[in-house]
Amino acid sequence: MSVMVGIVDGGFTGVPARALHRAASFAPVPDGNVRRAPAVGRPLPHGDAVAALVLEAAPAARLIDARIASHKHAPTPAMVAAAIEWCAGEGARVVNLSLGLLEDRTVLRDACARVLAQGVVLVAAAPARGTPVFPATYAGVLAVSGDARCAPGQWSLLQGETSGGAGWGCSPAGPAKATGGASMATARFAGIVARILADFPSARPDGLVEHLAARASWHGREHKRIAEIDS
């Protein structure tokens, strides 16, 4: 069974045609709202790296390309919120958010709460050091930091012991020569989650968390080797 994974990022093109379900871009408009349009233009390398890692962990996954970052604008909380809800509406069971925003905004908090209530799993990047970011800080979101102890396919149960409050850790290595960090760890973890949901399609989010905790390769923060984070 394939699982739909939304990737809220800078777009991607380097995936097999069968892996792409739908693509759209999100951009701010002068009145403060967000406009959704067909995905056009050159994606950012970051999005390609994230998509590659999701598929590495879950080769049968189908991806939704929700572009919120481009060469013209940086993502805003409203853009991320719109992209998350669009992914959920397109059938995503998992939404990957390899990003972290400093602002806690109602529009983003409410969007996350709505899709979590629908049973969608949100996986977001969290720093191992520094200020907590959003949406990783919101209740119910699986917050992920890079953990250098983890080989690809492994994960750790950090239980919020990092200063960024991450609950989970995963390998921070990027694909090929891509820069590593929390965003790459998040993509790997989202792929792992998608693979588990493919194997257990009736799993509920609470059961998923129990499964992940029971099978974590590492428990607690490893202070000397945990990776420096890019978000």
Buried (B, 14 or more C-beta within 10 A) or exposed (E): EBBBBBBBBBBBEEBEEEBBBBBBBBBBEEEEEBEBEEBEEEBBBBBBBBBBBBBBBBBEBBBBBBBBBBEEEEBBBBBBBBBBBBBBEBBBBBBBBBBBBEEBBEBBBEBBEBBBEEEBBBBBBBBBEEEBBBBBBBEBBBBBBBBBBBEBBBBBBBBBBBBBBBBBBBBBBBBEEBEBBBBBBBBBBBBBBBBBBBEEEEBEBEEBBEBBBEEBBBEEBBEEEBBBBBB
